Amino acid sequence: MYSHFVIAAIISVVFFITKAVENKFTNEENKKPVKFIVRDTLLVYFSVVVGQFVIEQFNSIEQSGGNHTPVFTDNPEF
C-alpha cells in the first residue's frame, strides 16, 4: 500500500496539471497567477492527507468492533 503522502502528492500533481491547462486556455482577464495555483495545490495536498488519516481512524474503529460477545443468553439447564 502506498503511503498517504505519496497518494496525496499524486493527486496534487494531477490537480496542478489540470489547473495549469485550464489556466492556459482561459481569457487573459480570467487567468490566475501561478502563485494562487500552487497555493490551491498545497491546500489539496493537505486536505487529502487529513482526509485519508480520518478515514483510516474510522476504519480501525470498525475493524476492532464486531467481535462475538461472550454472554450466556439461553435458558439455564438446571
HTML snippet that shows the backbone in 3Dmol.js (N, CA, C, O; Angstrom):
<script src="https://3Dmol.org/build/3Dmol-min.js"></script>
<div id="view" style="width:600px;height:400px;position:relative"></div>
<script>
const pdb = `
ATOM      1  N   MET A   1       0.838  -1.184   0.000  1.00  0.00           N
ATOM      2  CA  MET A   1       0.000   0.000   0.000  1.00  0.00           C
ATOM      3  C   MET A   1       0.880   1.242   0.000  1.00  0.00           C
ATOM      4  O   MET A   1       1.886   1.308   0.706  1.00  0.00           O
ATOM      5  N   TYR A   2       0.490   2.214  -0.792  1.00  0.00           N
ATOM      6  CA  TYR A   2       1.245   3.455  -0.829  1.00  0.00           C
ATOM      7  C   TYR A   2       1.042   4.246   0.453  1.00  0.00           C
ATOM      8  O   TYR A   2       0.040   4.095   1.153  1.00  0.00           O
ATOM      9  N   SER A   3       2.003   5.075   0.733  1.00  0.00           N
ATOM     10  CA  SER A   3       1.892   5.973   1.873  1.00  0.00           C
ATOM     11  C   SER A   3       0.836   7.038   1.560  1.00  0.00           C
ATOM     12  O   SER A   3       0.559   7.333   0.397  1.00  0.00           O
ATOM     13  N   HIS A   4       0.264   7.597   2.603  1.00  0.00           N
ATOM     14  CA  HIS A   4      -0.725   8.660   2.420  1.00  0.00           C
ATOM     15  C   HIS A   4      -0.104   9.858   1.713  1.00  0.00           C
ATOM     16  O   HIS A   4      -0.769  10.545   0.937  1.00  0.00           O
ATOM     17  N   PHE A   5       1.159  10.101   1.983  1.00  0.00           N
ATOM     18  CA  PHE A   5       1.825  11.260   1.402  1.00  0.00           C
ATOM     19  C   PHE A   5       2.071  11.084  -0.097  1.00  0.00           C
ATOM     20  O   PHE A   5       1.997  12.049  -0.858  1.00  0.00           O
ATOM     21  N   VAL A   6       2.360   9.865  -0.516  1.00  0.00           N
ATOM     22  CA  VAL A   6       2.574   9.603  -1.944  1.00  0.00           C
ATOM     23  C   VAL A   6       1.263   9.746  -2.703  1.00  0.00           C
ATOM     24  O   VAL A   6       1.226  10.351  -3.775  1.00  0.00           O
ATOM     25  N   ILE A   7       0.201   9.198  -2.159  1.00  0.00           N
ATOM     26  CA  ILE A   7      -1.111   9.313  -2.805  1.00  0.00           C
ATOM     27  C   ILE A   7      -1.538  10.774  -2.878  1.00  0.00           C
ATOM     28  O   ILE A   7      -2.054  11.220  -3.903  1.00  0.00           O
ATOM     29  N   ALA A   8      -1.324  11.520  -1.795  1.00  0.00           N
ATOM     30  CA  ALA A   8      -1.675  12.939  -1.788  1.00  0.00           C
ATOM     31  C   ALA A   8      -0.840  13.711  -2.805  1.00  0.00           C
ATOM     32  O   ALA A   8      -1.343  14.629  -3.454  1.00  0.00           O
ATOM     33  N   ALA A   9       0.429  13.346  -2.947  1.00  0.00           N
ATOM     34  CA  ALA A   9       1.284  14.023  -3.919  1.00  0.00           C
ATOM     35  C   ALA A   9       0.820  13.748  -5.345  1.00  0.00           C
ATOM     36  O   ALA A   9       0.817  14.652  -6.181  1.00  0.00           O
ATOM     37  N   ILE A  10       0.429  12.513  -5.627  1.00  0.00           N
ATOM     38  CA  ILE A  10      -0.052  12.174  -6.969  1.00  0.00           C
ATOM     39  C   ILE A  10      -1.329  12.947  -7.286  1.00  0.00           C
ATOM     40  O   ILE A  10      -1.470  13.491  -8.381  1.00  0.00           O
ATOM     41  N   ILE A  11      -2.246  12.996  -6.345  1.00  0.00           N
ATOM     42  CA  ILE A  11      -3.495  13.736  -6.547  1.00  0.00           C
ATOM     43  C   ILE A  11      -3.209  15.220  -6.738  1.00  0.00           C
ATOM     44  O   ILE A  11      -3.836  15.869  -7.576  1.00  0.00           O
ATOM     45  N   SER A  12      -2.272  15.759  -5.972  1.00  0.00           N
ATOM     46  CA  SER A  12      -1.935  17.175  -6.083  1.00  0.00           C
ATOM     47  C   SER A  12      -1.284  17.502  -7.420  1.00  0.00           C
ATOM     48  O   SER A  12      -1.554  18.554  -8.000  1.00  0.00           O
ATOM     49  N   VAL A  13      -0.433  16.616  -7.912  1.00  0.00           N
ATOM     50  CA  VAL A  13       0.200  16.847  -9.216  1.00  0.00           C
ATOM     51  C   VAL A  13      -0.851  16.834 -10.322  1.00  0.00           C
ATOM     52  O   VAL A  13      -0.813  17.669 -11.226  1.00  0.00           O
ATOM     53  N   VAL A  14      -1.780  15.899 -10.252  1.00  0.00           N
ATOM     54  CA  VAL A  14      -2.860  15.854 -11.246  1.00  0.00           C
ATOM     55  C   VAL A  14      -3.694  17.131 -11.168  1.00  0.00           C
ATOM     56  O   VAL A  14      -4.073  17.689 -12.198  1.00  0.00           O
ATOM     57  N   PHE A  15      -3.979  17.592  -9.959  1.00  0.00           N
ATOM     58  CA  PHE A  15      -4.732  18.833  -9.784  1.00  0.00           C
ATOM     59  C   PHE A  15      -3.976  20.010 -10.386  1.00  0.00           C
ATOM     60  O   PHE A  15      -4.559  20.836 -11.089  1.00  0.00           O
ATOM     61  N   PHE A  16      -2.677  20.084 -10.110  1.00  0.00           N
ATOM     62  CA  PHE A  16      -1.867  21.191 -10.626  1.00  0.00           C
ATOM     63  C   PHE A  16      -1.842  21.196 -12.152  1.00  0.00           C
ATOM     64  O   PHE A  16      -1.964  22.251 -12.775  1.00  0.00           O
ATOM     65  N   ILE A  17      -1.687  20.032 -12.744  1.00  0.00           N
ATOM     66  CA  ILE A  17      -1.639  19.945 -14.209  1.00  0.00           C
ATOM     67  C   ILE A  17      -2.969  20.380 -14.818  1.00  0.00           C
ATOM     68  O   ILE A  17      -2.991  21.123 -15.799  1.00  0.00           O
ATOM     69  N   THR A  18      -4.077  19.918 -14.238  1.00  0.00           N
ATOM     70  CA  THR A  18      -5.384  20.300 -14.788  1.00  0.00           C
ATOM     71  C   THR A  18      -5.639  21.796 -14.634  1.00  0.00           C
ATOM     72  O   THR A  18      -6.201  22.423 -15.532  1.00  0.00           O
ATOM     73  N   LYS A  19      -5.231  22.372 -13.503  1.00  0.00           N
ATOM     74  CA  LYS A  19      -5.418  23.814 -13.316  1.00  0.00           C
ATOM     75  C   LYS A  19      -4.515  24.614 -14.249  1.00  0.00           C
ATOM     76  O   LYS A  19      -4.919  25.667 -14.742  1.00  0.00           O
ATOM     77  N   ALA A  20      -3.295  24.128 -14.500  1.00  0.00           N
ATOM     78  CA  ALA A  20      -2.388  24.827 -15.410  1.00  0.00           C
ATOM     79  C   ALA A  20      -2.924  24.791 -16.836  1.00  0.00           C
ATOM     80  O   ALA A  20      -2.856  25.792 -17.550  1.00  0.00           O
ATOM     81  N   VAL A  21      -3.455  23.647 -17.255  1.00  0.00           N
ATOM     82  CA  VAL A  21      -4.036  23.542 -18.599  1.00  0.00           C
ATOM     83  C   VAL A  21      -5.269  24.426 -18.700  1.00  0.00           C
ATOM     84  O   VAL A  21      -5.467  25.111 -19.704  1.00  0.00           O
ATOM     85  N   GLU A  22      -6.090  24.412 -17.672  1.00  0.00           N
ATOM     86  CA  GLU A  22      -7.274  25.275 -17.669  1.00  0.00           C
ATOM     87  C   GLU A  22      -6.867  26.742 -17.738  1.00  0.00           C
ATOM     88  O   GLU A  22      -7.486  27.533 -18.451  1.00  0.00           O
ATOM     89  N   ASN A  23      -5.831  27.098 -16.999  1.00  0.00           N
ATOM     90  CA  ASN A  23      -5.365  28.479 -16.969  1.00  0.00           C
ATOM     91  C   ASN A  23      -4.797  28.899 -18.331  1.00  0.00           C
ATOM     92  O   ASN A  23      -4.891  30.066 -18.713  1.00  0.00           O
ATOM     93  N   LYS A  24      -4.220  27.965 -19.046  1.00  0.00           N
ATOM     94  CA  LYS A  24      -3.639  28.272 -20.354  1.00  0.00           C
ATOM     95  C   LYS A  24      -4.715  28.621 -21.375  1.00  0.00           C
ATOM     96  O   LYS A  24      -4.498  29.470 -22.239  1.00  0.00           O
ATOM     97  N   PHE A  25      -5.867  27.975 -21.283  1.00  0.00           N
ATOM     98  CA  PHE A  25      -6.912  28.163 -22.274  1.00  0.00           C
ATOM     99  C   PHE A  25      -7.984  29.169 -21.856  1.00  0.00           C
ATOM    100  O   PHE A  25      -8.984  29.305 -22.560  1.00  0.00           O
ATOM    101  N   THR A  26      -7.815  29.868 -20.756  1.00  0.00           N
ATOM    102  CA  THR A  26      -8.793  30.878 -20.353  1.00  0.00           C
ATOM    103  C   THR A  26      -8.401  32.240 -20.913  1.00  0.00           C
ATOM    104  O   THR A  26      -7.301  32.423 -21.435  1.00  0.00           O
ATOM    105  N   ASN A  27      -9.306  33.170 -20.794  1.00  0.00           N
ATOM    106  CA  ASN A  27      -9.050  34.534 -21.259  1.00  0.00           C
ATOM    107  C   ASN A  27      -7.955  35.177 -20.421  1.00  0.00           C
ATOM    108  O   ASN A  27      -7.672  34.751 -19.301  1.00  0.00           O
ATOM    109  N   GLU A  28      -7.352  36.204 -20.983  1.00  0.00           N
ATOM    110  CA  GLU A  28      -6.279  36.908 -20.268  1.00  0.00           C
ATOM    111  C   GLU A  28      -6.789  37.543 -18.974  1.00  0.00           C
ATOM    112  O   GLU A  28      -6.061  37.599 -17.983  1.00  0.00           O
ATOM    113  N   GLU A  29      -8.013  38.013 -18.978  1.00  0.00           N
ATOM    114  CA  GLU A  29      -8.537  38.688 -17.789  1.00  0.00           C
ATOM    115  C   GLU A  29      -8.940  37.712 -16.685  1.00  0.00           C
ATOM    116  O   GLU A  29      -9.059  38.110 -15.527  1.00  0.00           O
ATOM    117  N   ASN A  30      -9.152  36.450 -17.024  1.00  0.00           N
ATOM    118  CA  ASN A  30      -9.550  35.452 -16.032  1.00  0.00           C
ATOM    119  C   ASN A  30      -8.406  34.561 -15.572  1.00  0.00           C
ATOM    120  O   ASN A  30      -8.623  33.657 -14.766  1.00  0.00           O
ATOM    121  N   LYS A  31      -7.202  34.793 -16.061  1.00  0.00           N
ATOM    122  CA  LYS A  31      -6.077  33.937 -15.692  1.00  0.00           C
ATOM    123  C   LYS A  31      -5.682  34.173 -14.246  1.00  0.00           C
ATOM    124  O   LYS A  31      -5.698  35.299 -13.748  1.00  0.00           O
ATOM    125  N   LYS A  32      -5.325  33.070 -13.583  1.00  0.00           N
ATOM    126  CA  LYS A  32      -4.848  33.148 -12.206  1.00  0.00           C
ATOM    127  C   LYS A  32      -3.326  33.094 -12.219  1.00  0.00           C
ATOM    128  O   LYS A  32      -2.744  32.377 -13.033  1.00  0.00           O
ATOM    129  N   PRO A  33      -2.678  33.830 -11.342  1.00  0.00           N
ATOM    130  CA  PRO A  33      -1.218  33.714 -11.243  1.00  0.00           C
ATOM    131  C   PRO A  33      -0.827  32.324 -10.737  1.00  0.00           C
ATOM    132  O   PRO A  33      -1.599  31.662 -10.043  1.00  0.00           O
ATOM    133  N   VAL A  34       0.374  31.899 -11.092  1.00  0.00           N
ATOM    134  CA  VAL A  34       0.858  30.576 -10.693  1.00  0.00           C
ATOM    135  C   VAL A  34       0.916  30.475  -9.171  1.00  0.00           C
ATOM    136  O   VAL A  34       0.757  29.389  -8.615  1.00  0.00           O
ATOM    137  N   LYS A  35       1.140  31.588  -8.505  1.00  0.00           N
ATOM    138  CA  LYS A  35       1.189  31.612  -7.037  1.00  0.00           C
ATOM    139  C   LYS A  35      -0.113  31.080  -6.440  1.00  0.00           C
ATOM    140  O   LYS A  35      -0.083  30.321  -5.470  1.00  0.00           O
ATOM    141  N   PHE A  36      -1.240  31.465  -7.002  1.00  0.00           N
ATOM    142  CA  PHE A  36      -2.529  31.013  -6.486  1.00  0.00           C
ATOM    143  C   PHE A  36      -2.782  29.545  -6.818  1.00  0.00           C
ATOM    144  O   PHE A  36      -3.401  28.825  -6.035  1.00  0.00           O
ATOM    145  N   ILE A  37      -2.306  29.106  -7.971  1.00  0.00           N
ATOM    146  CA  ILE A  37      -2.467  27.695  -8.334  1.00  0.00           C
ATOM    147  C   ILE A  37      -1.642  26.815  -7.402  1.00  0.00           C
ATOM    148  O   ILE A  37      -2.100  25.751  -6.987  1.00  0.00           O
ATOM    149  N   VAL A  38      -0.428  27.254  -7.071  1.00  0.00           N
ATOM    150  CA  VAL A  38       0.413  26.497  -6.135  1.00  0.00           C
ATOM    151  C   VAL A  38      -0.232  26.475  -4.753  1.00  0.00           C
ATOM    152  O   VAL A  38      -0.201  25.449  -4.074  1.00  0.00           O
ATOM    153  N   ARG A  39      -0.812  27.591  -4.332  1.00  0.00           N
ATOM    154  CA  ARG A  39      -1.498  27.639  -3.039  1.00  0.00           C
ATOM    155  C   ARG A  39      -2.667  26.661  -3.007  1.00  0.00           C
ATOM    156  O   ARG A  39      -2.848  25.940  -2.026  1.00  0.00           O
ATOM    157  N   ASP A  40      -3.456  26.635  -4.072  1.00  0.00           N
ATOM    158  CA  ASP A  40      -4.575  25.696  -4.148  1.00  0.00           C
ATOM    159  C   ASP A  40      -4.090  24.252  -4.168  1.00  0.00           C
ATOM    160  O   ASP A  40      -4.725  23.374  -3.584  1.00  0.00           O
ATOM    161  N   THR A  41      -2.967  24.004  -4.837  1.00  0.00           N
ATOM    162  CA  THR A  41      -2.403  22.655  -4.887  1.00  0.00           C
ATOM    163  C   THR A  41      -1.963  22.204  -3.502  1.00  0.00           C
ATOM    164  O   THR A  41      -2.188  21.052  -3.130  1.00  0.00           O
ATOM    165  N   LEU A  42      -1.342  23.088  -2.737  1.00  0.00           N
ATOM    166  CA  LEU A  42      -0.948  22.739  -1.365  1.00  0.00           C
ATOM    167  C   LEU A  42      -2.173  22.482  -0.494  1.00  0.00           C
ATOM    168  O   LEU A  42      -2.155  21.597   0.361  1.00  0.00           O
ATOM    169  N   LEU A  43      -3.222  23.247  -0.707  1.00  0.00           N
ATOM    170  CA  LEU A  43      -4.459  23.025   0.037  1.00  0.00           C
ATOM    171  C   LEU A  43      -5.052  21.654  -0.292  1.00  0.00           C
ATOM    172  O   LEU A  43      -5.540  20.957   0.598  1.00  0.00           O
ATOM    173  N   VAL A  44      -5.010  21.272  -1.553  1.00  0.00           N
ATOM    174  CA  VAL A  44      -5.485  19.945  -1.955  1.00  0.00           C
ATOM    175  C   VAL A  44      -4.628  18.867  -1.314  1.00  0.00           C
ATOM    176  O   VAL A  44      -5.156  17.869  -0.825  1.00  0.00           O
ATOM    177  N   TYR A  45      -3.305  19.054  -1.308  1.00  0.00           N
ATOM    178  CA  TYR A  45      -2.391  18.068  -0.723  1.00  0.00           C
ATOM    179  C   TYR A  45      -2.719  17.830   0.751  1.00  0.00           C
ATOM    180  O   TYR A  45      -2.876  16.686   1.177  1.00  0.00           O
ATOM    181  N   PHE A  46      -2.823  18.905   1.527  1.00  0.00           N
ATOM    182  CA  PHE A  46      -3.093  18.744   2.954  1.00  0.00           C
ATOM    183  C   PHE A  46      -4.500  18.208   3.209  1.00  0.00           C
ATOM    184  O   PHE A  46      -4.716  17.475   4.175  1.00  0.00           O
ATOM    185  N   SER A  47      -5.447  18.562   2.362  1.00  0.00           N
ATOM    186  CA  SER A  47      -6.801  18.036   2.514  1.00  0.00           C
ATOM    187  C   SER A  47      -6.837  16.530   2.287  1.00  0.00           C
ATOM    188  O   SER A  47      -7.534  15.809   3.000  1.00  0.00           O
ATOM    189  N   VAL A  48      -6.096  16.058   1.305  1.00  0.00           N
ATOM    190  CA  VAL A  48      -6.060  14.618   1.030  1.00  0.00           C
ATOM    191  C   VAL A  48      -5.389  13.874   2.176  1.00  0.00           C
ATOM    192  O   VAL A  48      -5.861  12.813   2.587  1.00  0.00           O
ATOM    193  N   VAL A  49      -4.285  14.422   2.700  1.00  0.00           N
ATOM    194  CA  VAL A  49      -3.587  13.766   3.813  1.00  0.00           C
ATOM    195  C   VAL A  49      -4.498  13.675   5.029  1.00  0.00           C
ATOM    196  O   VAL A  49      -4.592  12.619   5.655  1.00  0.00           O
ATOM    197  N   VAL A  50      -5.169  14.767   5.370  1.00  0.00           N
ATOM    198  CA  VAL A  50      -6.063  14.769   6.535  1.00  0.00           C
ATOM    199  C   VAL A  50      -7.257  13.851   6.290  1.00  0.00           C
ATOM    200  O   VAL A  50      -7.661  13.117   7.193  1.00  0.00           O
ATOM    201  N   GLY A  51      -7.821  13.877   5.100  1.00  0.00           N
ATOM    202  CA  GLY A  51      -8.954  13.009   4.786  1.00  0.00           C
ATOM    203  C   GLY A  51      -8.609  11.540   4.883  1.00  0.00           C
ATOM    204  O   GLY A  51      -9.392  10.752   5.414  1.00  0.00           O
ATOM    205  N   GLN A  52      -7.450  11.161   4.378  1.00  0.00           N
ATOM    206  CA  GLN A  52      -7.040   9.761   4.475  1.00  0.00           C
ATOM    207  C   GLN A  52      -6.758   9.371   5.915  1.00  0.00           C
ATOM    208  O   GLN A  52      -7.025   8.235   6.308  1.00  0.00           O
ATOM    209  N   PHE A  53      -6.224  10.285   6.703  1.00  0.00           N
ATOM    210  CA  PHE A  53      -5.981   9.997   8.115  1.00  0.00           C
ATOM    211  C   PHE A  53      -7.295   9.754   8.848  1.00  0.00           C
ATOM    212  O   PHE A  53      -7.403   8.817   9.639  1.00  0.00           O
ATOM    213  N   VAL A  54      -8.289  10.592   8.589  1.00  0.00           N
ATOM    214  CA  VAL A  54      -9.591  10.436   9.245  1.00  0.00           C
ATOM    215  C   VAL A  54     -10.248   9.129   8.820  1.00  0.00           C
ATOM    216  O   VAL A  54     -10.800   8.414   9.656  1.00  0.00           O
ATOM    217  N   ILE A  55     -10.194   8.810   7.533  1.00  0.00           N
ATOM    218  CA  ILE A  55     -10.775   7.550   7.057  1.00  0.00           C
ATOM    219  C   ILE A  55     -10.083   6.362   7.705  1.00  0.00           C
ATOM    220  O   ILE A  55     -10.740   5.391   8.081  1.00  0.00           O
ATOM    221  N   GLU A  56      -8.764   6.429   7.840  1.00  0.00           N
ATOM    222  CA  GLU A  56      -8.027   5.340   8.483  1.00  0.00           C
ATOM    223  C   GLU A  56      -8.432   5.187   9.948  1.00  0.00           C
ATOM    224  O   GLU A  56      -8.509   4.067  10.452  1.00  0.00           O
ATOM    225  N   GLN A  57      -8.688   6.290  10.628  1.00  0.00           N
ATOM    226  CA  GLN A  57      -9.106   6.217  12.025  1.00  0.00           C
ATOM    227  C   GLN A  57     -10.470   5.555  12.151  1.00  0.00           C
ATOM    228  O   GLN A  57     -10.676   4.741  13.051  1.00  0.00           O
ATOM    229  N   PHE A  58     -11.408   5.888  11.266  1.00  0.00           N
ATOM    230  CA  PHE A  58     -12.728   5.270  11.318  1.00  0.00           C
ATOM    231  C   PHE A  58     -12.670   3.798  10.936  1.00  0.00           C
ATOM    232  O   PHE A  58     -13.402   2.986  11.503  1.00  0.00           O
ATOM    233  N   ASN A  59     -11.816   3.442   9.988  1.00  0.00           N
ATOM    234  CA  ASN A  59     -11.686   2.037   9.606  1.00  0.00           C
ATOM    235  C   ASN A  59     -11.132   1.199  10.745  1.00  0.00           C
ATOM    236  O   ASN A  59     -11.531   0.046  10.907  1.00  0.00           O
ATOM    237  N   SER A  60     -10.216   1.753  11.541  1.00  0.00           N
ATOM    238  CA  SER A  60      -9.668   0.982  12.652  1.00  0.00           C
ATOM    239  C   SER A  60     -10.725   0.759  13.731  1.00  0.00           C
ATOM    240  O   SER A  60     -10.699  -0.264  14.414  1.00  0.00           O
ATOM    241  N   ILE A  61     -11.648   1.694  13.891  1.00  0.00           N
ATOM    242  CA  ILE A  61     -12.735   1.524  14.858  1.00  0.00           C
ATOM    243  C   ILE A  61     -13.680   0.424  14.377  1.00  0.00           C
ATOM    244  O   ILE A  61     -14.100  -0.424  15.165  1.00  0.00           O
ATOM    245  N   GLU A  62     -14.016   0.437  13.082  1.00  0.00           N
ATOM    246  CA  GLU A  62     -14.923  -0.574  12.535  1.00  0.00           C
ATOM    247  C   GLU A  62     -14.304  -1.959  12.581  1.00  0.00           C
ATOM    248  O   GLU A  62     -15.013  -2.934  12.831  1.00  0.00           O
ATOM    249  N   GLN A  63     -13.013  -2.077  12.348  1.00  0.00           N
ATOM    250  CA  GLN A  63     -12.365  -3.377  12.325  1.00  0.00           C
ATOM    251  C   GLN A  63     -12.171  -3.936  13.721  1.00  0.00           C
ATOM    252  O   GLN A  63     -12.147  -5.155  13.893  1.00  0.00           O
ATOM    253  N   SER A  64     -12.032  -3.078  14.726  1.00  0.00           N
ATOM    254  CA  SER A  64     -11.842  -3.587  16.079  1.00  0.00           C
ATOM    255  C   SER A  64     -13.164  -4.030  16.700  1.00  0.00           C
ATOM    256  O   SER A  64     -13.170  -4.880  17.591  1.00  0.00           O
ATOM    257  N   GLY A  65     -14.266  -3.478  16.252  1.00  0.00           N
ATOM    258  CA  GLY A  65     -15.569  -3.862  16.780  1.00  0.00           C
ATOM    259  C   GLY A  65     -16.124  -5.064  16.057  1.00  0.00           C
ATOM    260  O   GLY A  65     -15.530  -5.555  15.097  1.00  0.00           O
ATOM    261  N   GLY A  66     -17.260  -5.535  16.518  1.00  0.00           N
ATOM    262  CA  GLY A  66     -17.927  -6.629  15.840  1.00  0.00           C
ATOM    263  C   GLY A  66     -17.505  -8.006  16.292  1.00  0.00           C
ATOM    264  O   GLY A  66     -17.873  -8.991  15.652  1.00  0.00           O
ATOM    265  N   ASN A  67     -16.758  -8.118  17.353  1.00  0.00           N
ATOM    266  CA  ASN A  67     -16.377  -9.440  17.851  1.00  0.00           C
ATOM    267  C   ASN A  67     -17.556 -10.083  18.572  1.00  0.00           C
ATOM    268  O   ASN A  67     -18.472  -9.395  19.023  1.00  0.00           O
ATOM    269  N   HIS A  68     -17.523 -11.393  18.673  1.00  0.00           N
ATOM    270  CA  HIS A  68     -18.571 -12.126  19.366  1.00  0.00           C
ATOM    271  C   HIS A  68     -18.493 -11.817  20.857  1.00  0.00           C
ATOM    272  O   HIS A  68     -17.442 -11.985  21.475  1.00  0.00           O
ATOM    273  N   THR A  69     -19.596 -11.371  21.430  1.00  0.00           N
ATOM    274  CA  THR A  69     -19.638 -11.047  22.848  1.00  0.00           C
ATOM    275  C   THR A  69     -19.852 -12.318  23.648  1.00  0.00           C
ATOM    276  O   THR A  69     -20.829 -13.029  23.414  1.00  0.00           O
ATOM    277  N   PRO A  70     -18.962 -12.623  24.589  1.00  0.00           N
ATOM    278  CA  PRO A  70     -19.095 -13.866  25.367  1.00  0.00           C
ATOM    279  C   PRO A  70     -20.142 -13.725  26.480  1.00  0.00           C
ATOM    280  O   PRO A  70     -19.800 -13.503  27.642  1.00  0.00           O
ATOM    281  N   VAL A  71     -21.426 -13.856  26.106  1.00  0.00           N
ATOM    282  CA  VAL A  71     -22.518 -13.728  27.064  1.00  0.00           C
ATOM    283  C   VAL A  71     -23.418 -14.949  26.929  1.00  0.00           C
ATOM    284  O   VAL A  71     -23.703 -15.391  25.816  1.00  0.00           O
ATOM    285  N   PHE A  72     -23.867 -15.497  28.057  1.00  0.00           N
ATOM    286  CA  PHE A  72     -24.796 -16.614  28.059  1.00  0.00           C
ATOM    287  C   PHE A  72     -26.202 -16.044  27.964  1.00  0.00           C
ATOM    288  O   PHE A  72     -26.636 -15.326  28.865  1.00  0.00           O
ATOM    289  N   THR A  73     -26.926 -16.352  26.885  1.00  0.00           N
ATOM    290  CA  THR A  73     -28.259 -15.791  26.680  1.00  0.00           C
ATOM    291  C   THR A  73     -29.353 -16.844  26.605  1.00  0.00           C
ATOM    292  O   THR A  73     -30.508 -16.497  26.357  1.00  0.00           O
ATOM    293  N   ASP A  74     -29.035 -18.116  26.809  1.00  0.00           N
ATOM    294  CA  ASP A  74     -30.020 -19.180  26.725  1.00  0.00           C
ATOM    295  C   ASP A  74     -30.615 -19.424  28.114  1.00  0.00           C
ATOM    296  O   ASP A  74     -30.112 -18.907  29.112  1.00  0.00           O
ATOM    297  N   ASN A  75     -31.680 -20.207  28.169  1.00  0.00           N
ATOM    298  CA  ASN A  75     -32.263 -20.564  29.467  1.00  0.00           C
ATOM    299  C   ASN A  75     -31.311 -21.502  30.208  1.00  0.00           C
ATOM    300  O   ASN A  75     -30.676 -22.354  29.588  1.00  0.00           O
ATOM    301  N   PRO A  76     -31.210 -21.354  31.507  1.00  0.00           N
ATOM    302  CA  PRO A  76     -30.337 -22.266  32.260  1.00  0.00           C
ATOM    303  C   PRO A  76     -30.905 -23.688  32.253  1.00  0.00           C
ATOM    304  O   PRO A  76     -32.121 -23.874  32.199  1.00  0.00           O
ATOM    305  N   GLU A  77     -30.030 -24.680  32.307  1.00  0.00           N
ATOM    306  CA  GLU A  77     -30.455 -26.075  32.218  1.00  0.00           C
ATOM    307  C   GLU A  77     -30.394 -26.774  33.569  1.00  0.00           C
ATOM    308  O   GLU A  77     -30.095 -27.967  33.620  1.00  0.00           O
ATOM    309  N   PHE A  78     -30.663 -26.079  34.651  1.00  0.00           N
ATOM    310  CA  PHE A  78     -30.668 -26.759  35.955  1.00  0.00           C
ATOM    311  C   PHE A  78     -32.028 -26.743  36.579  1.00  0.00           C
ATOM    312  O   PHE A  78     -32.210 -27.270  37.676  1.00  0.00           O
TER     313      PHE A  78
END
`;
const viewer = $3Dmol.createViewer("view");
viewer.addModel(pdb, "pdb");
viewer.setStyle({}, {cartoon: {color: "spectrum"}});
viewer.zoomTo();
viewer.render();
</script>
